[in-house]
Amino acid sequence: MTTDPHTLGLTVLHDEIVPARAPWIHTVKAGQSLRIVDLEGNQAVDFLLYSAADDAERYSAQDTVAAQGNLFLREGTVLRSNEGGAMMTITATSVPYHDTIGGACSCESNTLRYGHHTKAQHACVENFLEANLRQGRGKRDIVSNINFFMNVPVEADGALGIVDGISAPGLTVDLRAEMDVIVVVSNCPQINNPCNAFNPTPVRMIVAA
């Protein structure tokens, strides 16, 4: 184990570069911190949480939004489960806000939005499936996810847009686990909209305590 100055002096327990377009899964115990580093900038990081103690308890966008009374995730936001429990807290972020309503790209949504020629393109749903299958979860266990670093503005008429990201090389988001959680990430492979600057890039995941 090493100490990394970028983790505020904490002892690093796990440090991994997640390649562009790849999935990632890791257990983060209560009290430990997770830092996500956008290495090259403008990379969307799709993110799910499951309780390590009770697999039926998992991240809930609805409970999180209702509890804080705001659509966007900011420093201080508590990520809530479908049982209302505190799963993780955003303790610091280099960007003003993150998205939790835009969802994850899939082969089906790619076809609908961008044309049938995109049907074979890899998508976040496939990444979530690949990671979750290692622990016996399937498609029904994929819930509405967080999109770290992704910019999804809500217009006055309620319409959503996916526009240029608000991140830059080296920017971060820090989360503290409030319970033992299993973190599942899709380092988004989307190339059809600006969420990844049309060019998916690696991210760094650091777990520290």
C-alpha positions as CSV (number, residue, x, y, z in Angstrom):
1,M,0.0,0.0,0.0
2,T,1.2,3.5,-0.8
3,T,0.3,7.0,0.0
4,D,-0.8,9.2,-2.9
5,P,-0.8,13.1,-2.4
6,H,-3.9,13.2,-4.7
7,T,-5.9,11.3,-2.0
8,L,-5.4,13.9,0.7
9,G,-2.8,11.8,2.5
10,L,-4.9,8.7,2.8
11,T,-3.4,5.2,2.3
12,V,-4.1,3.9,-1.1
13,L,-5.7,0.4,-1.1
14,H,-6.4,0.0,-4.8
15,D,-5.3,2.1,-7.8
16,E,-6.3,1.1,-11.3
17,I,-6.5,2.6,-14.7
18,V,-9.8,1.6,-16.4
19,P,-9.3,1.5,-20.2
20,A,-11.6,3.4,-22.5
21,R,-14.9,1.5,-23.1
22,A,-14.2,-1.0,-20.3
23,P,-16.2,-2.1,-17.2
24,W,-14.9,-2.1,-13.6
25,I,-16.2,-3.6,-10.3
26,H,-14.8,-3.2,-6.8
27,T,-15.9,-3.4,-3.2
28,V,-15.5,-0.2,-1.2
29,K,-15.9,-0.6,2.6
30,A,-17.7,1.8,4.9
31,G,-15.4,4.8,5.7
32,Q,-13.2,4.2,2.6
33,S,-13.0,6.8,-0.1
34,L,-13.1,6.4,-3.9
35,R,-11.6,8.9,-6.2
36,I,-12.5,8.9,-9.9
37,V,-9.9,10.8,-12.1
38,D,-10.9,11.9,-15.6
39,L,-7.4,11.4,-17.0
40,E,-7.8,13.1,-20.4
41,G,-11.0,15.1,-19.9
42,N,-14.6,15.0,-21.1
43,Q,-15.1,11.3,-20.3
44,A,-18.5,10.1,-19.0
45,V,-18.3,7.5,-16.2
46,D,-21.5,5.5,-15.7
47,F,-21.8,4.3,-12.1
48,L,-23.9,1.9,-10.1
49,L,-23.9,0.9,-6.4
50,Y,-25.1,-2.3,-4.7
51,S,-25.0,-3.0,-1.0
52,A,-22.3,-5.6,-0.2
53,A,-24.5,-6.9,2.7
54,D,-27.9,-7.1,0.9
55,D,-27.8,-7.5,-2.9
56,A,-31.5,-6.3,-3.1
57,E,-30.4,-2.9,-1.8
58,R,-28.9,-0.8,-4.6
59,Y,-28.6,2.9,-5.7
60,S,-31.8,4.7,-6.4
61,A,-31.8,7.8,-8.5
62,Q,-35.4,8.5,-7.4
63,D,-34.7,8.4,-3.7
64,T,-31.5,10.4,-4.1
65,V,-33.2,13.2,-6.1
66,A,-36.2,13.2,-3.7
67,A,-34.1,13.4,-0.6
68,Q,-32.0,16.4,-1.8
69,G,-34.8,18.1,-3.8
70,N,-32.5,18.6,-6.8
71,L,-31.9,16.7,-10.0
72,F,-28.1,17.3,-10.1
73,L,-25.5,15.7,-7.9
74,R,-23.0,18.0,-6.2
75,E,-20.5,18.1,-3.4
76,G,-22.4,17.0,-0.3
77,T,-25.0,14.9,-2.1
78,V,-25.8,11.6,-0.4
79,L,-26.3,8.7,-2.8
80,R,-29.4,6.9,-1.5
81,S,-30.5,3.3,-1.9
82,N,-34.0,2.0,-2.8
83,E,-34.4,1.5,1.0
84,G,-33.5,5.1,1.7
85,G,-30.1,4.3,3.2
86,A,-27.0,6.4,2.7
87,M,-24.7,4.5,0.4
88,M,-22.0,7.0,-0.5
89,T,-21.5,10.8,-0.1
90,I,-19.9,13.0,-2.7
91,T,-17.2,14.7,-0.5
92,A,-15.5,16.7,-3.2
93,T,-15.8,17.4,-7.0
94,S,-13.8,19.4,-9.5
95,V,-16.9,20.0,-11.6
96,P,-20.0,21.8,-10.5
97,Y,-22.5,18.9,-10.9
98,H,-23.1,15.4,-12.2
99,D,-26.0,13.7,-13.9
100,T,-28.3,11.0,-12.6
101,I,-31.2,11.1,-15.0
102,G,-29.6,10.6,-18.5
103,G,-29.3,6.8,-18.1
104,A,-26.9,4.4,-19.7
105,C,-26.5,3.9,-23.4
106,S,-27.5,0.6,-24.9
107,C,-27.5,-1.0,-28.3
108,E,-31.3,-0.4,-28.5
109,S,-31.1,3.3,-27.5
110,N,-28.1,3.8,-29.9
111,T,-30.3,2.5,-32.7
112,L,-33.2,4.7,-31.8
113,R,-31.1,7.8,-31.4
114,Y,-28.4,7.5,-34.0
115,G,-29.6,5.0,-36.6
116,H,-29.6,1.2,-37.3
117,H,-25.9,1.3,-38.3
118,T,-25.0,1.7,-34.6
119,K,-26.7,-1.5,-33.5
120,A,-23.5,-3.4,-33.1
121,Q,-21.6,-0.8,-31.1
122,H,-20.6,-1.6,-27.6
123,A,-22.6,0.2,-24.9
124,C,-22.7,0.9,-21.2
125,V,-25.5,-1.7,-20.6
126,E,-23.2,-4.4,-21.9
127,N,-20.4,-3.2,-19.6
128,F,-22.8,-3.3,-16.6
129,L,-23.9,-6.8,-17.6
130,E,-20.3,-8.0,-18.0
131,A,-19.3,-6.7,-14.5
132,N,-22.5,-7.8,-12.7
133,L,-22.5,-11.3,-14.1
134,R,-19.3,-12.0,-12.1
135,Q,-21.5,-11.8,-9.0
136,G,-24.7,-13.3,-10.3
137,R,-26.6,-10.2,-11.2
138,G,-28.4,-9.9,-14.5
139,K,-30.2,-7.3,-16.7
140,R,-33.0,-6.8,-14.2
141,D,-30.5,-5.7,-11.6
142,I,-29.4,-2.7,-13.7
143,V,-31.1,0.4,-12.4
144,S,-31.0,4.1,-13.3
145,N,-27.3,5.1,-12.9
146,I,-25.1,8.1,-12.2
147,N,-23.2,9.7,-15.1
148,F,-20.1,11.3,-13.5
149,F,-18.7,14.3,-15.5
150,M,-21.7,14.1,-17.9
151,N,-23.6,17.3,-18.7
152,V,-27.4,16.7,-19.2
153,P,-29.1,20.1,-19.0
154,V,-32.9,20.2,-18.3
155,E,-34.7,22.8,-20.4
156,A,-37.7,24.9,-19.2
157,D,-40.1,22.6,-21.0
158,G,-38.5,19.5,-19.3
159,A,-36.6,18.4,-22.4
160,L,-33.2,16.8,-21.8
161,G,-30.0,17.3,-23.8
162,I,-26.6,15.6,-23.9
163,V,-24.1,18.3,-24.6
164,D,-20.4,18.9,-24.3
165,G,-19.0,17.6,-21.0
166,I,-17.9,20.0,-18.2
167,S,-14.7,18.1,-17.3
168,A,-11.1,18.5,-18.2
169,P,-7.9,16.4,-17.9
170,G,-7.1,15.5,-14.3
171,L,-10.4,16.6,-12.8
172,T,-11.9,14.4,-10.0
173,V,-14.8,13.4,-8.0
174,D,-14.4,11.9,-4.4
175,L,-16.9,9.7,-2.7
176,R,-17.0,8.3,0.9
177,A,-18.7,4.9,1.5
178,E,-21.4,5.1,4.2
179,M,-21.9,1.3,4.0
180,D,-20.0,-1.5,2.4
181,V,-20.8,-1.1,-1.3
182,I,-20.0,-2.8,-4.6
183,V,-19.2,-0.2,-7.2
184,V,-19.9,-1.0,-10.8
185,V,-18.6,1.3,-13.5
186,S,-18.9,1.5,-17.3
187,N,-16.2,3.8,-18.7
188,C,-18.6,4.9,-21.3
189,P,-18.0,3.8,-24.9
190,Q,-20.4,6.2,-26.5
191,I,-19.0,7.8,-29.7
192,N,-22.2,9.3,-31.1
193,N,-22.8,12.3,-28.8
194,P,-20.5,14.8,-27.1
195,C,-20.4,13.2,-23.6
196,N,-17.0,11.7,-24.4
197,A,-15.9,14.3,-26.9
198,F,-16.7,11.5,-29.5
199,N,-13.5,9.8,-28.3
200,P,-13.7,7.5,-25.1
201,T,-10.6,7.7,-22.9
202,P,-9.3,6.0,-19.8
203,V,-10.1,6.9,-16.2
204,R,-8.3,6.2,-12.9
205,M,-10.0,4.6,-9.9
206,I,-8.4,5.1,-6.5
207,V,-9.7,3.5,-3.3
208,A,-8.1,4.8,-0.1
209,A,-8.6,4.8,3.7
